[in-house]
Amino acid sequence: MTETWKDDNCAAIKAHYAVLSIPKAAALWCCVPDDYLEKILSEVTQLSESGFGRGVWCHPDVPCLEPRSRAIAEAIESGELSHGREDAAPVASSDHVAYERRHIFGRDLKAWMEKAFPNEKPAFLFDDIEQNSHSSISAESYRALKAERDTLKSRLDAGLEKYRKLRDEKESIEAERDAIKKIVDDAFPASNGKVDVAPQDSQYWNKLGVLASQAIEKYPAWRDSQRKVQKTGNLQEWLTTVIEANNREAEIIKNILADFYQELR
């Protein structure tokens, strides 16, 4: 029994209640990998030592850190983005929080980003469906489209597998044909380009002739009883079950039938 509760990392809930400093939020927005996050944050510097620049953060290896921390800082200053101190609990507009101590909740950052930057959907805030959806396509529609795509892919994979089997069978038949031809050629070497043997001396040839004659005679009635004739489908089945030809003989008889019936060409 699969214990799914052990594998659930609660990513959506964690993102909702995450408490983020301004430089950390900007770094995650810039897709800084988790392995480098702490190192980058220990090296960030403020744009200036006074004024608004104290709320804008920079790092030489992360060029987008400055513009994105600036966007967050501006949203805080304008009141568009709620902020607090280390616990991120929102403070009143009259309560000034030192730039270095400002923190925000993940849910507030996400709500602001959806309005201010609708095309920006970083993975630390948005799940796979949200990242791959469009404002005009609902999550339900996305799931339906994905399910349909998966179904089509499954059908395609099944078709490819069937094709591979038919190809392998065809190659096997051709190999067997070549082997039989070699046996005949070795047993009856040609003299002046001719083989001194009569076809009617071959049991296989006589059997194939009988099967082919039956197929030619019975094919029109069988064809008229079918909605559609498929050479690798119902025709193959008819030849192997009703006419009682094996797969190799059925391929040969289909070629013979094509000489008489246009729809098989």
C-alpha positions in Angstrom: 0.0 0.0 0.0 1.4 3.4 -1.0 1.7 5.8 1.9 1.1 9.0 0.0 1.1 11.0 3.2 4.8 10.3 3.5 5.5 11.8 0.0 3.4 14.9 0.4 5.8 17.9 0.8 2.9 20.3 1.3 4.6 22.7 -1.2 1.5 24.8 -1.8 0.9 25.3 2.0 4.6 26.0 2.6 4.6 28.7 -0.1 1.4 30.2 1.3 2.8 30.7 4.8 6.5 31.2 3.9 8.1 34.2 5.6 10.5 35.9 3.2 13.0 38.7 3.6 13.1 41.0 0.7 16.5 39.8 -0.7 15.4 36.1 -0.3 12.2 36.8 -2.1 14.0 38.5 -4.9 16.7 35.7 -5.1 14.0 33.0 -5.3 12.2 35.1 -7.9 15.5 35.1 -9.9 15.5 31.3 -9.6 18.7 31.1 -7.5 19.1 27.3 -6.7 18.6 26.2 -3.1 22.2 25.0 -2.9 23.4 28.5 -3.5 20.7 30.5 -1.8 22.3 30.9 1.6 25.7 31.9 0.1 24.1 34.5 -2.2 22.1 36.0 0.6 25.2 36.3 2.8 26.9 38.3 0.0 24.1 40.7 -1.0 24.6 44.4 -0.5 22.2 47.3 -0.3 22.0 49.7 -3.2 22.7 52.7 -0.9 23.2 53.3 2.8 20.3 55.7 3.1 16.9 56.4 1.7 14.9 54.1 -0.6 18.1 52.4 -1.8 18.4 50.6 1.6 15.5 48.4 0.5 17.0 47.5 -2.8 19.5 44.6 -2.8 22.3 43.7 -5.3 24.7 40.9 -6.1 27.3 40.8 -8.9 26.4 37.2 -9.9 22.6 37.8 -9.9 21.9 40.8 -12.1 18.2 40.5 -11.8 18.3 40.7 -8.0 18.4 44.5 -8.0 15.4 45.2 -10.4 13.2 42.5 -8.7 14.0 43.6 -5.1 13.3 47.2 -6.3 9.9 46.1 -7.6 9.1 44.5 -4.2 10.4 47.6 -2.4 8.3 49.9 -4.5 5.2 47.8 -3.9 5.8 47.9 -0.1 6.3 51.7 -0.2 3.1 52.2 -2.2 1.0 49.9 0.1 0.3 47.4 -2.7 2.3 44.7 -0.8 1.7 44.0 2.9 4.9 43.6 5.0 6.0 43.2 8.6 9.1 42.5 10.6 10.7 39.1 11.1 7.3 37.4 11.6 5.9 39.1 8.4 2.7 40.0 10.4 1.3 43.0 8.5 1.9 46.4 10.2 -0.1 49.6 9.9 0.8 52.0 7.2 2.0 54.4 9.9 4.4 51.9 11.4 7.8 52.2 9.8 9.8 49.0 9.6 13.5 49.2 9.0 14.5 48.2 5.5 16.7 45.4 6.8 14.0 43.9 8.9 11.2 43.9 6.3 9.6 40.5 5.6 6.6 39.4 3.6 4.3 36.3 3.5 4.5 34.1 0.4 0.7 34.4 -0.1 0.9 38.2 -0.2 3.8 38.2 -2.6 2.0 35.8 -4.9 -1.2 37.9 -4.9 0.7 41.0 -5.7 2.7 39.3 -8.4 -0.4 38.0 -10.1 -1.6 41.5 -10.6 1.7 43.4 -11.2 3.5 40.7 -13.2 0.9 38.2 -14.5 3.5 36.5 -16.8 5.9 35.9 -14.0 5.2 32.6 -12.2 8.3 31.5 -10.3 8.3 27.9 -9.0 8.7 28.8 -5.3 5.1 30.4 -5.4 3.3 28.7 -8.3 2.7 25.0 -8.9 3.1 23.2 -12.2 -0.5 23.8 -13.3 -0.4 27.5 -12.5 2.9 27.9 -14.3 1.6 26.2 -17.5 -1.8 27.8 -17.5 -3.0 31.0 -19.1 -5.5 33.6 -17.7 -7.9 32.5 -20.4 -7.5 28.8 -19.6 -8.8 27.5 -16.2 -7.0 24.8 -14.2 -9.8 22.4 -15.0 -9.4 23.1 -18.8 -5.7 22.6 -18.4 -6.2 19.2 -16.7 -8.7 18.2 -19.4 -6.2 19.1 -22.2 -3.4 17.3 -20.4 -5.5 14.2 -20.0 -6.5 14.3 -23.7 -2.8 14.7 -24.6 -1.8 11.8 -22.4 -4.6 9.6 -24.0 -3.4 10.5 -27.5 0.2 9.8 -26.5 -0.8 6.4 -25.2 -2.6 5.6 -28.5 0.5 6.7 -30.4 2.8 4.6 -28.3 0.4 1.6 -28.9 0.4 2.2 -32.6 4.2 2.4 -32.7 4.5 -0.8 -30.8 2.0 -2.5 -33.3 4.1 -1.1 -36.2 7.3 -2.5 -34.7 5.7 -6.0 -34.4 4.4 -5.9 -38.0 7.8 -4.7 -39.2 9.6 -7.5 -37.3 7.1 -10.1 -38.6 7.6 -8.8 -42.2 11.4 -9.0 -41.8 11.0 -12.5 -40.4 8.8 -13.6 -43.4 11.3 -12.1 -45.8 14.2 -13.9 -44.1 12.3 -17.2 -44.3 11.5 -16.6 -47.9 15.2 -15.9 -48.7 16.2 -19.1 -46.8 13.7 -21.2 -48.7 14.9 -19.7 -52.0 18.5 -20.6 -51.1 17.5 -24.2 -50.2 15.7 -24.5 -53.6 18.6 -22.9 -55.5 21.1 -25.2 -53.7 19.0 -28.3 -54.3 18.3 -27.6 -58.0 21.2 -25.6 -59.4 20.4 -23.6 -62.5 21.7 -24.7 -65.8 22.1 -21.9 -68.3 20.0 -19.7 -66.1 17.1 -22.2 -65.8 16.0 -24.5 -62.9 15.3 -28.0 -64.0 12.3 -28.5 -61.8 8.5 -28.3 -62.3 6.5 -26.1 -59.8 3.8 -28.7 -59.5 6.4 -31.0 -57.9 6.3 -28.7 -54.8 3.7 -29.5 -52.1 4.0 -25.9 -50.8 3.4 -24.5 -54.3 0.3 -26.7 -54.8 -1.0 -25.8 -51.3 -0.5 -22.1 -52.0 -2.3 -22.4 -55.3 -5.3 -24.0 -53.7 -5.5 -21.3 -51.0 -5.1 -18.5 -53.5 -7.8 -20.0 -55.7 -10.2 -20.2 -52.8 -9.4 -16.6 -51.8 -10.0 -15.3 -55.3 -13.3 -17.1 -55.5 -14.6 -16.2 -52.0 -13.2 -12.7 -51.7 -16.1 -10.8 -53.4 -18.8 -12.2 -51.2 -16.7 -11.6 -48.0 -15.8 -8.1 -49.1 -19.4 -7.2 -49.7 -20.2 -8.3 -46.1 -17.6 -5.9 -44.6 -18.0 -2.1 -43.9 -14.4 -1.6 -44.9 -11.5 -3.8 -46.0 -8.2 -3.4 -44.1 -5.3 -5.3 -45.5 -3.5 -5.6 -42.1 -6.8 -6.0 -40.2 -9.9 -7.9 -41.2 -8.5 -9.1 -44.5 -5.5 -10.7 -42.7 -7.8 -12.3 -40.1 -10.1 -13.7 -42.9 -7.2 -15.2 -44.8 -5.8 -16.9 -41.7 -9.1 -18.1 -40.2 -11.4 -18.8 -43.1 -9.0 -19.5 -45.9 -6.6 -21.1 -43.3 -3.4 -19.6 -44.6 -0.5 -18.9 -42.3 0.8 -15.4 -42.0 3.4 -15.8 -44.7 0.9 -17.3 -47.1 -1.6 -14.6 -46.3 0.9 -11.9 -47.4 1.5 -13.7 -50.7 -2.3 -14.2 -51.3 -2.9 -10.5 -50.6 -0.5 -9.6 -53.4 -2.3 -12.1 -55.7 -5.7 -10.7 -54.8 -4.5 -7.2 -55.6 -3.9 -8.3 -59.2 -7.6 -9.0 -59.5 -9.2 -6.4 -57.2 -8.4 -2.7 -57.6 -9.2 -1.7 -54.0 -6.4 -3.8 -52.7 -3.7 -2.1 -54.8 
